[in-house]
Amino acid sequence: MTKLSERGNGAPSSPIRRLTPFAEAARARGIVVHQLNIGQPDIATPQVMLDAYRNITDDVIAYSPSDGFRDYREKLAAYYAPLVGETRPVTAEDIVVTVGGSEALCFAIAATCDPGDEIIVCEPFYTNYAGFSHMLSVQIKPVTTYAQEGFRIDVSRLAEAVGPRSRAICLPSPGNPTGVVLSRDELKAIAELCKEKDIFFICDEVYREFVYDGDPGKLAPSILSIPGFEDHAIVIDSVSKRYSACGARVGALVTRQPAVRDAALRFAQARLSPATVDQYAAMAALDTPESYFRDVVDEYRARRDALVSGLHGIGVTCACPQGAFYLVATLPVDDADAFCEYLLESFSLEGETVMLAPASGFYATPGLGKNEVRIAYVLDRPRLERSVRILGAAIEAYTA
Ligand SMILES: Cc1ncc(COP(=O)(O)O)c(C=O)c1O
């Protein structure tokens, strides 16, 4: 066979999807599989967005500008206005519309790192940070966060990790998979570190709306609001989770650093255009009423509370997430990978089982996360409560 690149051969496969064949086999046996392994919410997409898809009148589905439609970027700039605090407002020129937050991540890493450089992440981390870094021959340098510390990020440990090849710190807030929301003070401390070391902060804010503690309607603090940090801040954004529209594939890279923006634009020119029709829908989505977010956040909060208390009730420990819709739970088993396979291959309760994501794939340090799983609370409460009951019975059977 013609030889593949080392990059192609070595590309990590998604640990979230690794168990899919087991789930398919379980379904083929007639088992109902409750999927708590991926961040695909069951929440309805806002009506204004759905209507925009239904009302397309174009005769030709043409390319859009490489950085996205100007009117969409202007409307997005208005969306960012309340986030920037005292700093310079974000303008349409500071935004490159991308194919999901995924492409924005790829552009951000490519714009800041050369092959052999490294980005610093906190493990457990969103696994595609490793996937995109690998594609770009960039190293991941993990700083471990710990279940017993609620996965809080210790800035002094981040500081110790910065080395001569470090080009950026890349963190999500609210976090996937941990649900940690960085406070403004924490963001500020990380920003100060980045400034001191002259590296970028790629802040992945795709779950900004999903915060459960504090005032209703409050968003997670944004790196855009830190004064004097405009030159180092790169924000990753997306409509996927905000509007429960993961298939729309519209995201954005937002930066007030002109050179980063120009590099991202040139990458964007190479792939010609983000999706045209989905931008119409994303633009309409910006008119989503506040009440939509209030209802969605209330729903996720209720799910979080039900899940956390349900897990504690079956002897599973987990920190209470403050945002996003994931948590990392520590199971009373030695090998969560084997246990997750067991759930799909060998266990069912009244014809049902659950699919979880083993957390080992969210760590770069070998051996970590062996007894942890990520659970996405993307199902309604009755199914979530049922899933916890199934999990409890499975743990009992497995550890008996
Ligand atoms: C933390 C984080 N960042 C970025 C993404 C990318 O999402 P998308 O490409 O759908 O915008 C995801 C998706 O799950 C995510 O969890």
The ligand as an SDF file (V2000), in Angstrom:
LIG
                    3D

 16 16  0  0  0  0  0  0  0  0999 V2000
  -14.9630   23.1390   24.1090 C   0  0  0  0  0  0  0  0  0  0  0  0
  -15.3860   23.0210   22.6830 C   0  0  0  0  0  0  0  0  0  0  0  0
  -14.8240   23.8180   21.7810 N   0  0  0  0  0  0  0  0  0  0  0  0
  -15.1350   23.7670   20.4830 C   0  0  0  0  0  0  0  0  0  0  0  0
  -16.0700   22.8630   20.0310 C   0  0  0  0  0  0  0  0  0  0  0  0
  -16.3380   22.8510   18.5700 C   0  0  0  0  0  0  0  0  0  0  0  0
  -17.6540   22.8240   18.2150 O   0  0  0  0  0  0  0  0  0  0  0  0
  -18.1950   23.2550   16.7850 P   0  0  0  0  0  0  0  0  0  0  0  0
  -17.1530   22.9560   15.7590 O   0  0  0  0  0  0  0  0  0  0  0  0
  -19.4310   22.4390   16.5910 O   0  0  0  0  0  0  0  0  0  0  0  0
  -18.4760   24.7010   16.8830 O   0  0  0  0  0  0  0  0  0  0  0  0
  -16.7040   21.9920   20.9390 C   0  0  0  0  0  0  0  0  0  0  0  0
  -17.6730   20.9830   20.4970 C   0  0  0  0  0  0  0  0  0  0  0  0
  -18.1030   20.1300   21.2110 O   0  0  0  0  0  0  0  0  0  0  0  0
  -16.3410   22.0810   22.2970 C   0  0  0  0  0  0  0  0  0  0  0  0
  -16.8910   21.2880   23.2260 O   0  0  0  0  0  0  0  0  0  0  0  0
  1  2  1  0
  2  3  1  0
  2 15  2  0
  3  4  2  0
  4  5  1  0
  5  6  1  0
  5 12  2  0
  6  7  1  0
  7  8  1  0
  8  9  2  0
  8 10  1  0
  8 11  1  0
 12 13  1  0
 12 15  1  0
 13 14  2  0
 15 16  1  0
M  END
$$$$
